[in-house]
Each structure stands twice: as C-alpha cells, then as structure tokens.
Amino acid sequence: MADDFIDVTTDSEFFGLTTFANLPYVNCFKPDDSEAGKYDIAILGAPFDTSVTGRPGARFGPAGIRRGSQRIAPGDAWNIYTGENTFMSWAKIVDCGDVRMTFLDNRIALKQLEKAHEINPSHIPRIVVLGGDHTTTLAALRSTYDRFGAVSVIHFDSHLDTWDPKVLGGNLSTYAGVNHGTFLHIAHEEGLILNSSIHAAVRAPVMREKDDLSNDHRCGFSIITARDIDLIGSQGVIDALKKRVGDNKVYISLDIDSLDPAFAPATGTSEPGGWSTREMLTIIDGLKGLQVVGADVVEVAPVYDNPGETTVLAAAEIVQSLLTLMVQMPIDS
C-alpha cells in the first residue's frame, strides 16, 4: 500500500481528548470563550469522594464514565429501541470537563461545585453531572432550584440518603453531617425538593427500626424497593414513578449502586439484590415525557471494576438514556 493513501486525519472515537461520547469539549467556565453559552445541555464532571461512608474512589468516576462512553460515536448512535439519536437532535450537547474540587476541605469543594453550576447565567442549559460521591447532588439541587424552582426527585439508589445529619455524621461535627447519606435530608430542609419525590431500587438496611422511614416520609419521599420489580415488573415501576412526580419538573439522581453488584461492582457501598442494567435502562427510557431539568450518575469508583469495565460501561449507557429524556422534552426556563 502506498504511503500516499495512509490517512492520519480521520476522526475516531478511540483517540484524542476523552470526552463523554466523543462530544465537543467547551470550557464552560471561561466567560470569554467563543463557544460559551452556545449549547443546550452540559456534561459536568464532579471528581469528589471525601464524604463517603464506604469505600473511596469515586473522584475518578467522571474519567471512568467518559472511558465507558468512548465506544459511542455521536453520528452512529441510533437507538434500536427508540429509533432516535440523541446526539443528532435539536440539542447541542457538550462536555465541559471536570470542576476543580479540592479534596482537603469538603465545604470548599462543594462551594466550588456550586460556583461551577452557575455557568452562563444569561443562558440556562440543563446539566448532567458525572460523579463523584452522592454529596455532589446537593450542589446540583441548589443550582436546579435557582434555575427552575423546587423539583420532584427521582432517586435511584440502594440507600435512602435522607438520614438526619444528627444520626449520620452530625454527632461528630456539623462538617461531618454533610455527606452522601444525608444530602437529601438537607435538600428537604432547604426547600429545594417537593413532597412528591421517590426512591427506586432501595434495599439496604436502615439504621433505626422506624425513625428512618418516618423521617424519609417527612422529607417527601415514597419508596419502590428493589424487589418490587418482581411483583409489578418494569412497567409497574415506570407507572409508579410517573404518577408520583406528575407534571412537576424533575431531577433524576442515579447512584450506580442501584444496580446489582453483578452489573456494577465498582462503587463504594454495594448492596446485593439490585436491578440489572437492562431493567434500569428499560425503566429510564419509560420515563419519556417527564420534564427532566437535571440529572446525575454518581458513586462510580473505577478502581473496583472488573477487567471488562462492566460498571463504567453501564454508567455511560445510563447517562446517554438520561440525555435522551432531556432531548425528548424541551424545557422553558
């Protein structure tokens, strides 16, 4: 083969900068960037894991999820189930890279993330966060409230995450009371979320026999357990989620531990008995028509993944499905 026919300029999803699904990179935090504000949905990495109660490692989650998405080529991403290509739609979707978050002081780190969520105040893009431990959702909900008001939360997780800080961490200090198990309690106390929120895939033990569940109800949540899918099926779960949030604007937060460890071993607090990747994708796709104004996939800790990178592949596919929900339902701010 003659050297004249060797092409080194052709694009490929397997080299160059690693962005989510090989999307364009835009420095969303630089006001004078010529591309700033010229997008509809922003991918934002939150490399933070110093508020976990289990295994650390989720600070590498954003890089892991992007690696799991490397096989996705936007021009070739036609969904065989929906017939749609999220990346070829009306919406311009970009990857803004990671927020610079210190690992030395959680209070400063979360303020850095909140500041990053203020990108382009004259233009209101929807944001999908790649986590990072689940505490990062608190900053996202504060940002969502500032942009869209209080929202209903669909929370896919094996844990409740509405623990009172006095019970989890707050007995040590106020600083310790803000963590990945208390952020939804704090969000309720701050008025960020509506009393029409719901957990799905819950199966972990509670810390107190009755008080944790009554506190969870007070925080505005109902519960779909992991085993409920065996009784009502995926469609039953979809129907329950839609009925609960109604016509409200919705924030979807997905802890990767909502999947069974067989499908997502790379997380900090694994709980056996979860949903499969296929079941989760079916349920998310079934939420078409909801007004999803923000979303995240969190608690991905790649160091615990297997050689086939099962977890990061699943997380990337879930992010793509969440983006599809946003594209299917344009939102007026």
C-alpha positions as CSV (number, residue, x, y, z in Angstrom):
1,M,0.0,0.0,0.0
2,A,1.5,3.3,-1.0
3,D,2.2,5.8,1.8
4,D,0.1,8.4,-0.1
5,F,-3.1,6.5,0.9
6,I,-2.3,6.5,4.6
7,D,-4.7,8.9,6.4
8,V,-3.8,10.2,9.8
9,T,-6.5,12.9,9.9
10,T,-9.7,10.8,10.1
11,D,-11.6,11.1,13.3
12,S,-12.0,8.1,15.6
13,E,-13.7,7.6,18.9
14,F,-10.6,5.8,20.3
15,F,-8.0,8.6,20.3
16,G,-7.9,12.3,21.1
17,L,-9.3,14.0,24.1
18,T,-11.6,11.7,26.1
19,T,-14.9,13.5,26.4
20,F,-18.3,11.9,27.1
21,A,-19.4,10.1,24.0
22,N,-16.8,11.9,22.0
23,L,-18.8,15.1,22.3
24,P,-17.2,18.6,21.7
25,Y,-15.3,20.0,24.6
26,V,-16.1,23.5,25.7
27,N,-14.5,25.5,28.5
28,C,-17.9,26.4,30.0
29,F,-16.2,28.2,33.0
30,K,-14.4,30.8,30.8
31,P,-16.7,33.8,30.2
32,D,-14.8,34.9,27.1
33,D,-14.8,31.5,25.4
34,S,-16.4,31.9,22.0
35,E,-18.4,28.8,22.5
36,A,-19.7,29.7,26.0
37,G,-23.5,29.7,26.1
38,K,-23.9,28.1,22.7
39,Y,-25.2,24.8,24.0
40,D,-28.3,23.3,25.4
41,I,-27.1,20.5,27.7
42,A,-23.7,20.4,29.5
43,I,-21.9,17.4,30.9
44,L,-20.0,18.3,34.1
45,G,-17.6,16.1,36.0
46,A,-17.5,16.3,39.8
47,P,-14.3,14.5,41.0
48,F,-15.2,14.3,44.7
49,D,-15.3,11.4,47.2
50,T,-14.4,12.7,50.6
51,S,-17.9,12.5,52.0
52,V,-18.3,8.7,51.7
53,T,-19.0,6.3,54.5
54,G,-17.8,3.3,52.5
55,R,-15.0,2.7,50.0
56,P,-13.4,5.8,48.4
57,G,-12.6,6.2,44.8
58,A,-15.5,8.0,43.2
59,R,-13.3,11.0,42.5
60,F,-12.2,9.0,39.5
61,G,-15.8,8.4,38.4
62,P,-16.0,11.1,35.8
63,A,-13.0,9.9,34.0
64,G,-14.3,6.3,34.3
65,I,-17.7,7.1,32.8
66,R,-16.1,9.0,30.0
67,R,-13.9,6.0,29.3
68,G,-17.0,3.8,29.3
69,S,-18.6,6.1,26.7
70,Q,-15.6,6.0,24.4
71,R,-17.3,3.4,22.1
72,I,-20.2,5.9,21.4
73,A,-19.8,7.8,18.2
74,P,-22.5,10.6,18.1
75,G,-23.1,10.2,14.3
76,D,-23.7,6.4,14.7
77,A,-25.7,6.4,17.9
78,W,-29.2,5.5,16.6
79,N,-31.1,3.7,19.4
80,I,-32.5,0.4,18.2
81,Y,-35.3,0.7,20.8
82,T,-36.4,4.3,20.4
83,G,-35.3,4.9,16.8
84,E,-33.7,8.2,18.0
85,N,-30.2,9.6,18.0
86,T,-29.9,11.9,21.0
87,F,-26.7,13.4,19.7
88,M,-28.2,14.3,16.3
89,S,-31.3,16.1,17.7
90,W,-32.2,19.7,18.1
91,A,-30.0,20.0,21.3
92,K,-26.3,20.9,21.3
93,I,-24.7,18.8,23.9
94,V,-21.1,19.5,25.1
95,D,-18.7,18.2,27.7
96,C,-17.4,20.9,30.0
97,G,-14.8,18.8,31.6
98,D,-14.3,18.5,35.4
99,V,-14.8,21.1,38.1
100,R,-11.7,21.8,40.1
101,M,-12.7,20.5,43.5
102,T,-10.3,20.4,46.5
103,F,-10.0,17.1,48.4
104,L,-8.8,18.8,51.5
105,D,-12.0,20.6,52.6
106,N,-15.5,19.4,51.7
107,R,-17.1,22.7,52.4
108,I,-14.8,24.5,49.9
109,A,-15.2,21.6,47.4
110,L,-19.0,21.8,47.4
111,K,-18.8,25.6,47.1
112,Q,-16.6,25.1,44.1
113,L,-19.1,22.8,42.5
114,E,-22.0,25.2,43.3
115,K,-20.0,28.0,41.6
116,A,-19.4,25.8,38.6
117,H,-23.1,25.2,38.3
118,E,-23.5,29.0,37.7
119,I,-22.1,28.7,34.2
120,N,-23.6,31.1,31.7
121,P,-26.2,32.8,33.9
122,S,-27.6,34.5,30.8
123,H,-28.3,31.2,29.3
124,I,-29.9,28.2,31.2
125,P,-28.5,24.9,29.9
126,R,-29.6,21.7,31.6
127,I,-26.7,19.9,33.3
128,V,-25.8,16.3,33.7
129,V,-23.3,15.6,36.4
130,L,-20.8,12.7,36.3
131,G,-19.9,11.9,39.9
132,G,-18.3,11.8,42.3
133,D,-19.9,10.7,45.5
134,H,-23.6,11.4,46.1
135,T,-23.0,14.5,48.2
136,T,-22.4,16.3,44.9
137,T,-26.1,16.1,44.2
138,L,-26.8,18.7,46.9
139,A,-24.9,21.3,44.9
140,A,-26.8,20.3,41.8
141,L,-30.2,20.6,43.6
142,R,-29.3,24.0,44.8
143,S,-28.4,25.1,41.3
144,T,-31.6,23.5,39.9
145,Y,-33.7,25.4,42.5
146,D,-32.1,28.7,41.5
147,R,-32.8,28.0,37.8
148,F,-36.1,26.1,37.9
149,G,-37.5,26.2,41.4
150,A,-38.2,23.3,43.7
151,V,-38.4,19.9,41.9
152,S,-39.5,16.4,42.4
153,V,-36.6,14.0,42.7
154,I,-36.5,10.5,41.3
155,H,-33.7,8.9,43.3
156,F,-32.4,5.5,42.1
157,D,-30.3,4.1,44.9
158,S,-30.0,1.1,47.2
159,H,-30.0,3.5,50.2
160,L,-32.4,6.2,51.4
161,D,-29.9,9.0,51.7
162,T,-32.4,11.0,53.8
163,W,-30.7,10.3,57.1
164,D,-30.8,13.1,59.6
165,P,-27.3,14.6,60.0
166,K,-27.7,14.2,63.7
167,V,-27.8,10.4,63.2
168,L,-25.2,10.1,60.5
169,G,-22.1,12.2,61.0
170,G,-23.6,15.2,62.8
171,N,-22.8,13.6,66.1
172,L,-19.2,14.3,65.3
173,S,-19.5,17.7,63.8
174,T,-21.6,19.8,61.5
175,Y,-18.9,19.3,58.9
176,A,-19.2,15.5,59.1
177,G,-23.0,15.8,59.0
178,V,-22.9,16.8,55.3
179,N,-22.3,13.5,53.5
180,H,-23.6,11.1,50.8
181,G,-26.2,9.7,53.2
182,T,-27.7,13.0,54.4
183,F,-27.8,15.2,51.3
184,L,-31.5,14.6,50.6
185,H,-32.5,15.4,54.2
186,I,-30.5,18.7,53.8
187,A,-32.1,19.4,50.4
188,H,-35.6,19.0,52.0
189,E,-34.7,21.3,54.9
190,E,-33.5,23.9,52.4
191,G,-36.8,23.6,50.5
192,L,-35.1,22.5,47.3
193,I,-37.3,19.5,46.6
194,L,-41.1,18.8,46.5
195,N,-43.0,16.4,48.7
196,S,-43.7,14.3,45.6
197,S,-40.2,12.7,45.3
198,I,-39.5,9.0,45.2
199,H,-36.7,6.4,45.7
200,A,-36.3,3.4,43.4
201,A,-34.3,0.2,43.8
202,V,-34.0,0.6,47.6
203,R,-32.9,-2.5,49.5
204,A,-30.2,-1.5,52.1
205,P,-30.9,-1.8,55.8
206,V,-32.0,1.3,57.8
207,M,-30.1,2.4,60.9
208,R,-33.2,2.8,63.1
209,E,-36.2,0.5,63.2
210,K,-38.9,3.0,62.5
211,D,-37.5,6.5,62.7
212,D,-35.5,6.4,59.4
213,L,-38.6,5.5,57.4
214,S,-40.8,8.1,59.1
215,N,-38.1,10.7,58.6
216,D,-37.9,9.7,54.9
217,H,-41.6,10.2,54.5
218,R,-41.3,13.6,56.2
219,C,-38.7,14.5,53.6
220,G,-41.2,14.0,50.9
221,F,-40.3,10.5,49.6
222,S,-42.1,7.3,48.8
223,I,-40.3,4.1,48.1
224,I,-40.1,1.5,45.4
225,T,-37.9,-1.4,46.7
226,A,-35.6,-3.4,44.5
227,R,-37.8,-6.5,44.9
228,D,-41.0,-4.6,43.9
229,I,-39.9,-5.1,40.3
230,D,-40.5,-8.9,40.8
231,L,-44.1,-8.1,41.7
232,I,-45.1,-5.3,39.4
233,G,-42.5,-5.5,36.6
234,S,-40.6,-2.7,34.9
235,Q,-43.8,-1.1,33.6
236,G,-45.3,-1.1,37.1
237,V,-42.1,0.8,38.3
238,I,-42.4,3.2,35.4
239,D,-46.1,3.9,36.1
240,A,-45.4,4.4,39.9
241,L,-42.6,6.9,39.2
242,K,-44.6,8.9,36.7
243,K,-47.6,9.0,38.9
244,R,-45.6,10.2,41.9
245,V,-43.9,13.2,40.2
246,G,-46.8,14.1,38.0
247,D,-46.4,17.2,35.9
248,N,-43.6,18.7,38.1
249,K,-40.2,19.5,36.9
250,V,-38.0,16.5,37.8
251,Y,-34.4,15.9,38.8
252,I,-33.1,12.4,38.3
253,S,-30.2,11.2,40.5
254,L,-28.8,7.7,40.0
255,D,-26.4,6.1,42.3
256,I,-24.7,3.3,40.4
257,D,-25.2,1.0,43.4
258,S,-28.9,0.9,42.4
259,L,-27.7,-1.8,40.1
260,D,-26.8,-5.2,41.4
261,P,-23.0,-5.7,42.1
262,A,-23.0,-8.3,39.4
263,F,-23.6,-5.5,36.9
264,A,-21.9,-2.6,38.8
265,P,-19.2,-3.8,41.2
266,A,-17.3,-0.5,41.1
267,T,-19.0,1.5,43.8
268,G,-18.4,2.4,47.4
269,T,-21.3,0.8,49.2
270,S,-22.5,-2.3,47.2
271,E,-25.8,-4.0,48.2
272,P,-26.7,-7.4,46.7
273,G,-30.1,-7.9,45.2
274,G,-30.3,-4.9,42.9
275,W,-31.6,-4.3,39.3
276,S,-29.9,-5.4,36.1
277,T,-28.5,-2.9,33.7
278,R,-31.2,-3.9,31.2
279,E,-34.0,-3.3,33.7
280,M,-32.7,0.1,34.6
281,L,-32.4,1.2,31.0
282,T,-35.9,0.0,30.3
283,I,-37.2,2.0,33.3
284,I,-35.3,5.2,32.4
285,D,-36.5,5.0,28.8
286,G,-40.0,4.5,30.0
287,L,-39.9,8.0,31.7
288,K,-40.3,9.7,28.4
289,G,-42.5,12.8,28.7
290,L,-41.2,13.9,32.1
291,Q,-39.8,17.4,32.5
292,V,-36.3,16.4,33.4
293,V,-34.3,19.6,34.2
294,G,-31.2,18.0,35.6
295,A,-29.6,14.6,36.3
296,D,-26.6,12.8,37.6
297,V,-24.9,9.4,37.7
298,V,-22.8,9.1,40.9
299,E,-20.7,6.8,43.1
300,V,-18.8,5.2,40.2
301,A,-15.4,4.1,41.7
302,P,-13.5,2.6,38.8
303,V,-10.8,1.0,40.9
304,Y,-13.2,-1.7,42.0
305,D,-14.4,-2.5,38.4
306,N,-13.5,-5.8,36.6
307,P,-11.3,-6.1,33.6
308,G,-14.3,-5.8,31.3
309,E,-15.2,-2.4,32.9
310,T,-18.8,-3.5,33.5
311,T,-19.6,-0.6,35.7
312,V,-18.3,2.3,33.6
313,L,-20.0,0.8,30.5
314,A,-23.3,0.7,32.4
315,A,-22.9,4.2,33.8
316,A,-22.1,5.6,30.3
317,E,-25.2,4.0,28.8
318,I,-27.4,5.3,31.6
319,V,-26.1,8.8,31.1
320,Q,-27.0,8.5,27.4
321,S,-30.5,7.5,28.4
322,L,-30.8,10.5,30.7
323,L,-29.7,12.8,27.9
324,T,-32.3,11.2,25.7
325,L,-35.1,12.1,28.2
326,M,-33.9,15.7,28.2
327,V,-33.8,15.9,24.4
328,Q,-37.3,14.4,24.2
329,M,-38.8,17.1,26.3
330,P,-37.6,20.7,25.7
331,I,-38.0,22.8,28.8
332,D,-38.8,26.5,29.1
333,S,-36.9,28.1,31.9
